[in-house]
Amino acid sequence: MKNNDISSFIASHRETQRGKTVIWVLPFVLVLAGSGIWWWKHKAGGANGAEASTASQAGGGGGRRMGGGGQGPQPVSVMPVARRDVHVQVSAVGTFTASNTAVVHAQVSGVLQALHFKEGRQVRAGQTLAQIDPRAFQASLSQAEGTLARDKAQLDNARLDLERYKGLLAKDAVPKQQLDTQEALVRQLEGTVKTDQASVESARLQLTYTRVLAPIPGRVGLKQVDVGNVVQPADANGIVSITQTRPMALIFAVPSNVLPKLTAGLKSGQALNVQALDRNSREMLAQGRVDTIDNAIDTTTDTIKVKALFPNTDDSLFPNQAVSVALQVDTLHDALAVPPAAVLRGTKGYYVYVVGKDSQVTTRVVKPGPVDGNWMAVEGELHVGERVVIDGVDRLREGAKVEVIAADPKQRAGASAPADGGQQRNRLANLPPEVAEKIKAMSPDERRAWFQQHRGELNKASGAAN
């Protein structure tokens, strides 16, 4: 068949798929009808003839049906059974919280002169965030220092008088009462000086409060006040908030039956890894470790809260961010493992298809275990290296013939595409480019049906091209 004929033939097939012309299908219908009449006559011909016909169909047509729709072996993708460590994980939903949160308030009232931070940036503990007008507080400090100096001078003078009165009393030059009065005055002035010193320290402290410092390290949020406004300690929103995001804390709840393994791991110092995933559980956002567990089980949900810490050095995690959680609670060492796609469920339970050396599949009953990424731990009569079907199982039966076309998960799409498996590239290469593109645009079921129905014509075209 020439390329133009194939193109016309393909176009006719695509028109038929859309419900337009069906004329070319008529010969196939007549052939199928004739085959049905022939089968009916031979079945009525006698027991021996029926047995021979049945045996022929079981070995030929029946086998092809089990292998992939009556047109040869079913193309499949396989992966070998392996032994590996499988991590036992518990899934949950959690929320990130900051390790610490602080709302920065002004500690003195005054006009905000400057802001010394950039919104959304990390700041250090003790870093200057804002400056309040310090002039009034500087004046108060100077006044307190002046009062202290005056009272210190009075105290020094009173002490000198006291020493003088003591000398005069020894000579009986002054009465004893005058000495006692002077001693009381000295003690009074000493108290006054201490009060003055406290006033100076208070004024100095108030002055330092005009420089607003970061109380904790972390990321600053959006500013809550602009320069030029009067800020007060009673302001509800403060000047800015700081969230300590290095590390970040993840809070989530797990079933209480996981508690023994959690406590055992924490007591032994074992690192209990936690993965934070996006809400669809497809992409890992970050990895951390369990820090602690709550002190009580929630009886309404039979769960207990767990706190995990994440370094978050890249600042990719945010407080109140909801994520899916995968908590590793155990590891199955050297376990039999297969891809999860290989494990199917039927009337007898869970099973896998194993491809033998004769390219026939057999079913093996398995007991599925935990899933770790692209692997699932299983128990059953499987051996390392045996090939299990991971794609193309839709028409498989016990004993069906298969054609292995891919042993790599990245190539699995081929098993769901044309029925000729490894020959599809050669056959597509013999078609006009525009036709090949149309076939590639078909769904896997459409491609498989098309190649099965036009196997003969494509083989002729391939032979003519060679």
C-alpha positions in Angstrom: 0.0 0.0 0.0 1.3 3.4 -0.9 1.6 6.3 1.5 -1.3 8.1 -0.2 -3.5 5.0 0.1 -2.5 4.7 3.8 -3.3 8.3 4.3 -6.7 7.9 2.7 -7.3 4.8 4.7 -6.3 6.5 7.9 -8.5 9.5 7.1 -11.4 7.1 6.5 -10.8 5.4 9.8 -10.7 8.7 11.6 -14.0 9.7 9.9 -15.5 6.5 11.0 -14.4 7.2 14.6 -16.4 10.4 14.4 -19.5 8.6 13.1 -19.3 9.8 9.5 -18.6 7.1 6.8 -18.7 3.4 7.5 -18.6 1.9 4.0 -15.1 0.4 4.4 -16.1 -1.5 7.5 -18.6 -3.6 5.6 -16.1 -6.2 4.3 -14.9 -6.8 7.9 -18.5 -7.2 9.1 -19.1 -9.8 6.3 -16.0 -11.7 7.2 -16.9 -11.8 10.9 -20.5 -12.9 10.0 -19.1 -15.7 7.7 -16.7 -16.8 10.5 -19.7 -17.0 12.9 -21.7 -19.2 10.5 -18.7 -21.5 9.9 -18.2 -21.9 13.6 -21.9 -22.7 14.2 -21.8 -25.3 11.5 -18.7 -27.0 12.9 -20.1 -26.9 16.4 -23.2 -28.7 15.1 -21.2 -31.3 13.2 -20.4 -33.5 16.2 -18.5 -33.8 19.5 -15.2 -34.6 17.9 -15.4 -31.7 15.6 -16.5 -29.4 18.4 -13.6 -30.5 20.5 -11.2 -29.9 17.7 -12.7 -26.5 17.0 -12.6 -25.6 20.7 -9.0 -26.7 21.1 -8.0 -24.7 18.0 -9.7 -21.6 19.4 -8.2 -22.0 22.9 -4.7 -22.3 21.4 -5.2 -19.6 18.8 -8.0 -17.1 19.0 -8.6 -17.6 22.7 -4.9 -17.1 23.5 -4.8 -14.0 21.4 -7.8 -12.6 23.2 -6.2 -13.1 26.5 -3.0 -11.7 25.2 -4.4 -8.4 23.9 -7.6 -8.3 22.0 -7.1 -11.1 19.4 -4.2 -9.5 17.5 -1.1 -11.1 19.1 0.7 -10.7 22.4 -0.3 -7.9 24.7 2.5 -5.2 25.0 3.4 -4.6 28.6 5.9 -2.8 30.8 7.6 -4.6 33.5 9.9 -4.0 36.5 11.9 -6.6 38.4 11.1 -7.6 42.0 13.7 -6.2 44.4 14.8 -6.3 48.0 15.2 -3.0 49.6 14.5 -1.0 52.8 11.0 0.3 52.8 10.1 3.2 55.1 6.8 2.9 57.0 5.1 6.2 56.9 2.0 7.8 58.4 0.1 10.4 56.4 -1.4 13.4 58.1 -2.3 17.1 57.5 -0.4 19.8 59.4 0.1 23.5 59.7 3.4 25.4 59.9 3.8 27.7 62.8 6.6 30.1 63.7 8.9 29.0 66.5 8.3 32.3 68.2 6.2 35.3 67.3 6.5 38.9 68.7 4.6 42.1 68.0 7.0 45.0 68.4 5.5 47.8 70.4 6.9 51.2 71.3 7.8 51.3 75.0 7.6 55.1 75.2 5.3 57.6 73.6 6.8 59.9 71.0 7.1 60.8 67.3 8.4 58.0 65.1 11.4 59.4 63.3 12.7 56.5 61.3 12.2 52.8 60.4 15.4 50.8 60.0 14.1 47.5 58.5 12.9 46.3 55.1 9.6 44.5 55.1 9.8 40.7 54.7 13.5 40.5 55.5 15.3 38.6 58.2 16.5 40.6 61.3 18.8 39.8 64.2 17.8 39.9 67.8 18.8 43.3 69.2 18.8 44.9 65.7 17.4 48.5 65.7 14.0 48.5 64.0 12.8 52.1 64.6 13.8 55.4 66.2 11.5 57.6 68.3 12.2 61.3 68.9 14.7 61.2 71.9 14.9 64.9 72.8 12.3 64.9 75.6 13.9 61.9 77.1 17.3 63.3 76.9 16.1 66.4 78.7 14.6 64.3 81.5 17.9 62.4 81.9 19.8 65.7 82.1 17.4 67.0 84.8 17.7 63.8 86.8 21.5 63.9 86.6 21.5 67.6 87.8 19.3 66.7 90.8 21.7 63.9 91.7 24.7 66.2 91.5 23.0 68.8 93.8 22.0 66.2 96.4 25.4 64.6 96.3 27.0 68.0 97.1 24.6 68.5 100.0 25.5 65.0 101.3 29.2 65.7 101.1 28.7 69.0 103.1 26.6 67.3 105.7 29.3 64.6 106.2 31.9 67.3 106.7 29.8 69.0 109.3 29.2 65.7 111.1 33.0 65.1 111.4 33.4 68.7 112.7 30.7 68.2 115.4 32.3 65.0 116.5 35.5 66.9 117.2 33.8 69.7 119.1 31.8 67.2 121.1 35.0 65.6 122.4 36.0 69.1 123.7 32.4 69.7 125.1 32.1 72.6 122.6 28.7 71.5 121.2 25.8 69.7 122.8 25.2 65.9 122.1 21.8 66.7 120.5 23.3 68.8 117.8 25.6 65.8 116.8 22.6 63.5 116.7 20.7 65.9 114.4 23.6 66.1 112.0 23.9 62.3 111.8 20.2 62.2 110.9 20.7 64.8 108.2 23.5 62.8 106.7 21.3 59.6 106.5 18.5 61.6 105.0 20.7 63.0 102.3 22.1 59.6 101.5 18.6 58.4 100.9 17.9 61.3 98.7 21.0 60.6 96.6 19.9 57.0 96.1 16.5 58.2 94.9 18.3 60.6 92.5 20.4 57.8 91.2 17.3 55.7 90.5 15.7 58.6 88.7 18.8 58.9 86.5 18.7 55.2 85.7 15.0 55.4 84.9 15.5 58.4 82.6 18.4 56.7 80.9 16.3 53.6 80.3 13.5 55.7 78.9 16.0 57.2 76.5 17.2 53.8 75.3 13.5 52.9 74.6 13.5 55.5 71.9 15.6 53.0 69.9 13.1 50.1 69.2 15.1 46.8 69.0 14.1 43.4 67.7 13.3 41.2 70.6 13.8 37.9 68.6 15.5 36.9 65.4 13.2 36.3 62.5 11.3 37.7 59.5 9.6 41.1 59.9 6.2 41.6 58.4 4.6 44.7 57.0 5.0 47.9 58.9 1.9 49.0 60.9 2.8 52.7 61.3 4.5 55.3 59.1 7.2 57.7 60.0 5.9 60.9 61.5 3.1 59.4 63.5 3.0 59.4 67.3 3.5 55.9 68.7 2.4 54.7 72.1 2.8 51.5 74.1 -0.9 51.0 74.0 -1.1 50.8 70.2 -2.9 47.5 69.3 -1.0 46.7 66.2 2.4 47.9 67.3 5.1 48.9 64.9 5.7 45.6 63.2 5.6 41.9 63.9 8.4 39.3 63.8 8.0 35.6 63.2 11.0 33.3 63.9 11.0 31.1 60.9 14.4 29.5 61.3 13.5 26.8 62.3 9.8 26.5 61.5 7.5 24.3 63.6 5.0 21.9 62.0 2.1 20.8 64.1 0.1 17.7 63.0 -1.9 14.9 64.6 -1.3 11.2 64.2 -3.4 8.2 65.4 -2.7 7.2 68.9 -1.6 3.7 67.9 1.5 5.3 66.4 2.5 6.7 69.9 4.5 3.7 71.1 6.9 3.9 68.1 7.1 7.6 68.4 8.0 7.6 72.1 10.5 4.7 71.6 12.2 6.6 68.8 12.5 9.8 70.8 13.8 8.0 73.8 16.4 6.2 71.8 17.6 9.4 70.1 16.5 8.0 66.7 15.8 10.7 64.0 12.1 10.5 63.1 12.0 12.1 59.7 9.1 14.1 58.6 8.3 15.2 55.0 6.2 18.3 54.2 4.4 17.8 50.9 2.1 20.1 48.9 -1.7 19.6 49.4 -1.8 17.1 46.5 1.0 15.0 48.2 3.0 15.2 44.9 5.9 17.6 45.6 8.1 17.5 48.7 8.4 21.0 50.1 10.8 20.4 52.9 12.2 17.7 55.3 12.5 17.9 59.0 12.5 15.9 62.2 10.1 15.2 65.1 10.9 17.5 68.0 8.3 16.5 70.6 4.8 15.2 71.1 1.9 16.5 73.1 1.3 15.4 76.7 -2.3 14.1 76.1 -4.4 12.2 73.5 -7.4 14.0 72.1 -10.2 11.6 73.0 -12.6 13.0 70.4 -10.3 12.0 67.5 -8.1 9.4 69.2 -5.1 11.3 67.9 -2.1 13.1 69.5 -0.3 16.2 68.3 3.3 16.0 67.1 5.7 18.9 66.6 8.4 18.7 64.0 11.1 21.3 63.3 12.3 22.3 59.8 15.5 24.3 59.2 13.8 26.5 56.6 17.2 28.1 55.7 15.7 29.2 52.3 12.7 30.9 53.8 10.3 28.8 51.6 8.0 27.9 54.5 5.5 30.3 56.0 3.5 30.4 59.2 -0.1 29.0 58.9 0.9 27.2 55.7 -1.2 24.0 55.4 0.7 20.9 54.0 0.4 17.2 53.7 2.6 15.3 56.1 4.5 12.0 55.8 5.9 10.8 59.1 8.4 8.0 59.0 7.8 5.7 62.0 9.6 2.6 61.0 11.7 0.9 58.4 11.2 -2.6 56.9 14.8 -3.8 56.1 15.5 -6.0 53.1 11.8 -6.3 52.2 10.4 -7.7 48.9 9.3 -4.7 47.0 7.5 -4.0 43.7 6.1 -0.8 42.1 2.6 0.0 43.5 1.2 -0.1 39.9 2.0 -3.9 39.8 -0.4 -4.8 42.7 -3.9 -5.4 41.5 -7.1 -6.4 43.4 -9.5 -9.1 42.3 -12.0 -11.5 43.7 -9.3 -13.5 45.5 -7.6 -10.5 46.9 -4.4 -8.8 45.9 -2.2 -10.2 43.2 0.5 -9.4 40.6 1.2 -10.6 37.0 4.6 -12.3 36.7 6.2 -12.6 33.2 7.9 -15.9 32.8 10.7 -16.9 30.4 8.2 -18.1 27.9 6.6 -14.6 27.8 3.5 -15.9 29.5 2.0 -14.3 32.6 1.0 -16.0 35.8 -0.8 -14.5 38.8 0.8 -14.5 42.2 -1.3 -13.7 45.3 0.5 -11.1 47.5 -0.2 -9.2 50.7 0.5 -5.5 50.1 2.4 -3.5 52.7 3.5 0.1 53.1 4.3 2.3 50.2 7.6 4.2 50.1 7.8 6.5 47.1 7.9 4.3 43.9 8.0 1.0 45.9 5.5 -1.1 47.9 6.5 -3.8 50.3 4.7 -7.1 49.6 4.6 -10.6 51.0 4.0 -13.6 48.8 5.6 -16.2 46.5 7.8 -13.8 44.7 11.5 -13.9 44.0 14.1 -11.2 43.4 14.6 -10.5 39.7 11.2 -11.8 38.6 9.5 -9.4 36.3 6.1 -8.0 37.3 3.7 -6.2 34.9 3.3 -2.5 35.8 1.5 -1.3 32.7 -0.7 -2.9 30.1 -2.7 -5.2 32.4 -6.2 -4.2 31.2 -6.6 -7.4 29.0 -4.3 -9.8 30.7 -5.4 -13.2 31.9 -3.6 -16.2 33.5 -1.4 -17.7 30.8 -1.7 -14.9 28.4 1.2 -14.2 26.0 2.8 -10.8 26.3 5.5 -8.7 24.6 7.7 -6.8 26.9 8.3 -3.4 25.4 9.5 -1.3 28.3 11.3 -2.1 31.6 11.6 1.5 32.6 8.7 3.4 34.3 9.6 6.4 32.1 8.6 4.3 29.0 5.4 2.9 30.5 3.2 4.9 28.1 4.2 2.6 25.3 2.4 -0.3 26.8 -0.9 1.6 26.7 -0.4 2.7 23.1 -0.2 0.6 19.9 -0.7 -3.1 20.1 2.5 -3.8 18.1 4.7 -2.5 21.0 8.3 -2.2 19.8 7.4 -2.0 16.1 5.3 1.2 16.5 8.1 3.5 15.8 9.0 1.8 12.5 5.4 1.7 11.4 4.8 5.4 12.3 8.0 6.2 10.4 6.5 4.8 7.2 3.4 7.0 7.4 3.1 10.5 6.2 4.1 13.0 8.9 0.7 14.6 9.2 -0.9 11.1 9.6 1.6 10.1 12.2 0.9 13.2 14.2 -2.8 12.4 14.1 -2.2 8.9 15.4 0.0 10.3 18.2 -2.8 12.6 19.2 -5.2 9.7 19.7 -5.9 8.3 23.1 -4.0 5.1 24.1 -7.2 3.0 23.5 -7.8 4.6 20.1 -4.2 4.0 19.1 -4.3 0.4 20.2 -7.6 -0.3 18.4 -6.3 1.4 15.2 -3.1 -0.6 15.0 -4.9 -3.8 15.8 -7.5 -3.3 13.0 -4.9 -2.3 10.4 -2.1 -4.6 11.2 -2.1 -6.2 7.8 -2.1 -3.0 5.8 0.7 -1.6 7.9 2.8 -4.7 7.5 2.5 -4.5 3.7 3.4 -0.8 3.8 6.4 -1.5 5.9 7.5 -4.3 3.6 7.1 -2.1 0.5 9.1 0.7 2.2 12.0 -1.8 3.0 
